[in-house]
Amino acid sequence: MGVFRVRSGLNGQVGRQSDEDVRPWFLTEIMMTRTARALMLGTALMTLAAPAVAFAQSASPMQVHAMAQQPALNLSAYGEVKVAPDQATINFGVVTEAATAQEAMAQNAQQMTRVVAALRRAGVAERDIQTSGLNLSAQYDYQQNEPPKLRGYQVQNRVTVIINDLTKVGSTADAVVTAGVNQIDGISFGLKDAKAAEDQARQLAVRALQDKARLYAQALGVQLGGVRSLTEGGGFMPEPPRPMPMYARAMDASGAATPVSAGELTVRIDISGVYDIGR
């Protein structure tokens, strides 16, 4: 038979409890206090978490609808003009060989001094004469099954000359050969100022680009808009030196100068443009 204990409640009523359900009153109050604190903490956490949840909801990935790019025409064109050169560049050199390096250098210096003097007599300004290379090297003879044998030394002195009077190109070449030049690498023609030719080529290029844009717009049945962007490439580039044949004699029997033909130069400008179009 169970044992029952009688405890007076707060309201004065008498109740009966089993042995298992009887707890000290102070334990019950402690448990109630902990429960209240837990409820208060949970409420506070929910209050703090609410803005975070709202923020997370507002910061959720948004659907970004990219605007359709406006249709455009991406075209390219070029302008090209032919122009007569007004400047020539000749590359030549003096090559000497001797038993010693000192002797080879001395002989080369003597010949090159005569060459420079000939250039000045031909009307070439000092600023238009530039040494482009000076090389000294040992020369060897090679025979089978024998070590190389030193033959001597070779000096190469190379000069680049600008000639502004094209009527004197041939006679100048003859003069330097007579003075001691024994190697001519080539001749090239150019322009003292290419801006006028380049501007003309630019105008032709823009005109060609506009015509092409109108043609495409008409063929596509769309409205041609303005130019969105324009880029340029090309321009005048001096031509590489052309080989100039050497002759045993600078002038023929009649005394005529070596013939040199300048021809024409091509100046080209390439452009690319993007045009807006509409329906």
C-alpha positions as CSV (number, residue, x, y, z in Angstrom):
1,M,0.0,0.0,0.0
2,G,1.4,3.4,-1.0
3,V,2.4,6.0,1.5
4,F,0.7,9.3,1.0
5,R,1.8,12.5,2.5
6,V,-0.3,15.5,3.1
7,R,0.9,19.0,2.2
8,S,-0.8,22.2,2.6
9,G,-1.1,24.1,-0.7
10,L,-0.9,27.9,-1.2
11,N,-4.6,28.2,-1.2
12,G,-5.0,26.2,2.0
13,Q,-6.4,23.1,0.3
14,V,-5.1,19.7,1.3
15,G,-3.9,17.4,-1.4
16,R,-2.5,13.9,-1.6
17,Q,0.5,13.0,-3.7
18,S,2.2,9.8,-4.3
19,D,5.7,9.1,-3.1
20,E,7.1,9.3,-6.6
21,D,5.5,12.7,-7.4
22,V,6.7,14.4,-4.3
23,R,9.5,16.9,-4.9
24,P,10.9,19.5,-2.5
25,W,9.2,22.9,-3.1
26,F,12.5,24.6,-3.7
27,L,13.3,22.2,-6.6
28,T,10.0,23.0,-8.2
29,E,10.7,26.7,-8.0
30,I,14.1,26.3,-9.5
31,M,12.7,24.3,-12.4
32,M,10.1,27.0,-13.0
33,T,12.7,29.7,-13.0
34,R,14.8,27.9,-15.6
35,T,11.8,27.3,-17.7
36,A,11.0,31.0,-17.7
37,R,14.5,32.0,-18.6
38,A,14.5,29.5,-21.5
39,L,11.3,31.0,-22.8
40,M,12.7,34.5,-22.5
41,L,15.9,33.5,-24.3
42,G,14.0,31.8,-27.1
43,T,11.8,34.9,-27.5
44,A,14.9,37.1,-27.7
45,L,16.6,34.8,-30.3
46,M,13.4,34.8,-32.4
47,T,13.3,38.6,-32.2
48,L,17.0,38.8,-33.3
49,A,16.6,36.2,-36.0
50,A,13.5,37.9,-37.6
51,P,15.5,40.7,-39.2
52,A,18.1,38.3,-40.3
53,V,15.5,36.1,-42.0
54,A,14.0,39.1,-43.6
55,F,17.4,40.3,-44.8
56,A,18.1,36.8,-46.1
57,Q,14.9,36.8,-47.9
58,S,15.6,40.3,-49.4
59,A,19.2,39.2,-50.3
60,S,18.1,36.0,-52.0
61,P,19.3,35.7,-55.6
62,M,17.4,38.0,-57.9
63,Q,16.5,37.2,-61.3
64,V,18.5,39.6,-63.5
65,H,17.0,40.1,-66.9
66,A,19.8,41.3,-69.2
67,M,18.7,43.9,-71.6
68,A,19.0,42.7,-75.2
69,Q,22.0,44.3,-76.8
70,Q,21.1,46.7,-79.5
71,P,21.8,45.2,-83.0
72,A,24.7,46.6,-84.8
73,L,26.8,46.3,-87.9
74,N,30.5,45.6,-87.4
75,L,32.3,46.5,-90.7
76,S,35.8,47.3,-92.0
77,A,37.1,49.1,-95.0
78,Y,40.3,50.7,-96.2
79,G,41.5,53.7,-98.2
80,E,44.5,53.5,-100.5
81,V,46.4,56.2,-102.4
82,K,49.4,56.0,-104.8
83,V,52.0,58.7,-104.4
84,A,55.4,59.3,-105.9
85,P,58.3,59.1,-103.4
86,D,60.5,62.1,-102.7
87,Q,63.3,60.4,-100.7
88,A,65.7,57.5,-101.2
89,T,67.7,55.5,-98.7
90,I,70.8,53.5,-99.8
91,N,72.7,51.0,-97.6
92,F,76.3,50.3,-98.6
93,G,79.6,49.3,-97.1
94,V,83.3,49.2,-97.4
95,V,84.9,45.8,-96.8
96,T,88.7,45.5,-96.4
97,E,91.0,42.6,-95.6
98,A,94.6,42.6,-94.3
99,A,97.1,40.4,-92.5
100,T,96.6,42.2,-89.2
101,A,93.6,43.8,-87.6
102,Q,95.3,47.1,-87.4
103,E,96.1,47.2,-91.1
104,A,92.5,46.1,-92.0
105,M,91.1,48.9,-89.9
106,A,93.4,51.5,-91.3
107,Q,92.6,50.6,-94.9
108,N,88.9,50.6,-94.2
109,A,89.1,54.0,-92.6
110,Q,91.0,55.5,-95.6
111,Q,88.4,54.2,-98.0
112,M,85.4,55.3,-95.9
113,T,86.9,58.8,-95.6
114,R,87.0,59.0,-99.4
115,V,83.4,57.7,-99.6
116,V,82.1,60.3,-97.1
117,A,83.9,63.1,-99.0
118,A,82.3,61.8,-102.2
119,L,78.8,61.9,-100.6
120,R,79.4,65.5,-99.5
121,R,80.4,66.5,-103.0
122,A,77.2,64.9,-104.3
123,G,75.2,67.2,-102.1
124,V,74.3,64.8,-99.2
125,A,74.1,66.6,-95.9
126,E,76.1,65.3,-92.9
127,R,72.9,64.6,-91.0
128,D,71.8,62.2,-93.7
129,I,74.9,60.0,-93.4
130,Q,74.8,57.4,-90.6
131,T,77.1,54.5,-89.7
132,S,74.8,51.5,-89.4
133,G,77.4,48.8,-88.7
134,L,81.1,48.2,-88.0
135,N,82.5,44.7,-87.7
136,L,86.0,43.2,-87.4
137,S,86.4,39.5,-87.7
138,A,89.3,37.0,-88.2
139,Q,89.4,35.1,-91.4
140,Y,90.4,31.4,-91.6
141,D,91.3,29.0,-94.3
142,Y,89.8,25.5,-93.9
143,Q,91.3,22.3,-95.3
144,Q,90.2,18.8,-94.8
145,N,91.9,17.0,-91.9
146,E,93.8,20.1,-90.9
147,P,93.2,22.8,-88.3
148,P,91.9,26.2,-89.4
149,K,94.7,28.5,-90.6
150,L,94.4,32.2,-89.9
151,R,94.4,34.1,-93.2
152,G,94.0,37.6,-91.9
153,Y,91.3,40.0,-90.7
154,Q,88.2,41.6,-92.3
155,V,86.6,44.9,-91.5
156,Q,83.1,45.8,-92.6
157,N,81.9,49.4,-92.3
158,R,78.3,49.9,-93.3
159,V,76.6,53.3,-93.9
160,T,73.0,54.3,-94.4
161,V,72.5,57.4,-96.6
162,I,69.4,59.4,-97.2
163,I,69.1,61.2,-100.6
164,N,66.5,63.8,-100.9
165,D,67.0,64.6,-104.6
166,L,65.9,61.5,-106.5
167,T,67.5,62.7,-109.7
168,K,70.9,62.2,-108.0
169,V,70.4,58.7,-106.7
170,G,72.1,56.9,-109.6
171,S,75.0,59.4,-109.8
172,T,75.5,59.2,-106.0
173,A,75.7,55.5,-106.1
174,D,78.3,55.7,-108.8
175,A,80.3,58.3,-106.9
176,V,80.6,56.2,-103.7
177,V,81.6,53.1,-105.7
178,T,84.3,55.1,-107.3
179,A,85.5,56.3,-103.9
180,G,85.8,52.8,-102.5
181,V,82.4,51.3,-101.7
182,N,82.5,47.6,-102.7
183,Q,79.2,46.4,-101.2
184,I,75.6,47.8,-101.8
185,D,72.9,46.1,-99.8
186,G,69.9,47.8,-101.3
187,I,67.8,50.9,-101.9
188,S,64.4,51.9,-100.7
189,F,62.1,54.9,-101.4
190,G,60.0,56.8,-99.0
191,L,58.2,60.1,-98.1
192,K,59.6,63.0,-96.1
193,D,56.1,63.6,-94.7
194,A,53.4,61.0,-95.2
195,K,50.6,62.9,-93.4
196,A,49.0,64.4,-96.5
197,A,48.8,61.0,-98.2
198,E,47.6,59.3,-95.0
199,D,44.8,61.9,-94.5
200,Q,43.7,61.3,-98.1
201,A,43.6,57.6,-97.5
202,R,41.6,58.2,-94.3
203,Q,38.9,60.1,-96.2
204,L,38.7,57.3,-98.8
205,A,38.5,54.7,-96.0
206,V,35.7,56.5,-94.2
207,R,33.8,57.0,-97.4
208,A,34.1,53.3,-98.2
209,L,32.9,52.3,-94.7
210,Q,29.9,54.6,-95.0
211,D,29.0,53.2,-98.4
212,K,29.3,49.6,-97.1
213,A,27.2,50.4,-94.0
214,R,24.4,51.9,-96.1
215,L,24.5,48.9,-98.5
216,Y,24.1,46.4,-95.7
217,A,21.4,48.4,-94.0
218,Q,19.4,48.6,-97.2
219,A,19.9,44.9,-97.9
220,L,18.8,43.9,-94.4
221,G,15.8,46.3,-94.5
222,V,16.9,48.1,-91.3
223,Q,17.4,51.7,-90.3
224,L,21.1,52.7,-90.2
225,G,22.0,54.6,-87.0
226,G,25.1,56.4,-85.9
227,V,28.7,55.2,-85.5
228,R,29.2,53.5,-82.1
229,S,32.9,53.1,-82.4
230,L,35.7,53.6,-85.0
231,T,39.3,52.2,-85.0
232,E,42.2,52.7,-87.3
233,G,45.1,50.6,-88.4
234,G,47.8,50.7,-91.1
235,G,49.5,53.8,-92.3
236,F,52.5,54.5,-94.3
237,M,55.4,52.0,-93.9
238,P,58.6,52.5,-95.7
239,E,59.3,49.7,-98.1
240,P,62.2,47.3,-97.4
241,P,65.4,47.9,-99.3
242,R,65.5,46.4,-102.8
243,P,68.7,44.8,-104.0
244,M,70.8,47.1,-106.1
245,P,73.1,45.2,-108.5
246,M,76.8,46.0,-108.3
247,Y,78.7,46.6,-111.5
248,A,82.4,46.2,-112.1
249,R,82.4,49.8,-113.3
250,A,80.3,52.5,-111.8
251,M,79.5,54.0,-115.2
252,D,79.3,52.5,-118.6
253,A,81.4,53.6,-121.5
254,S,79.2,56.6,-122.3
255,G,79.6,58.0,-118.8
256,A,75.8,57.7,-118.0
257,A,74.9,57.3,-114.4
258,T,73.4,54.1,-113.1
259,P,69.6,54.2,-113.9
260,V,67.4,54.2,-110.8
261,S,63.6,54.2,-111.0
262,A,61.6,55.4,-108.0
263,G,58.1,54.2,-109.1
264,E,55.2,54.8,-106.8
265,L,54.4,54.1,-103.1
266,T,51.2,52.8,-101.7
267,V,49.8,54.5,-98.6
268,R,46.9,52.5,-97.0
269,I,44.7,53.1,-94.0
270,D,42.5,50.4,-92.6
271,I,39.5,51.2,-90.4
272,S,36.8,49.3,-88.5
273,G,33.5,50.7,-87.4
274,V,30.4,49.7,-85.5
275,Y,27.0,51.1,-86.6
276,D,23.8,51.0,-84.6
277,I,20.8,49.7,-86.6
278,G,17.1,49.7,-85.8
279,R,14.0,48.0,-87.1
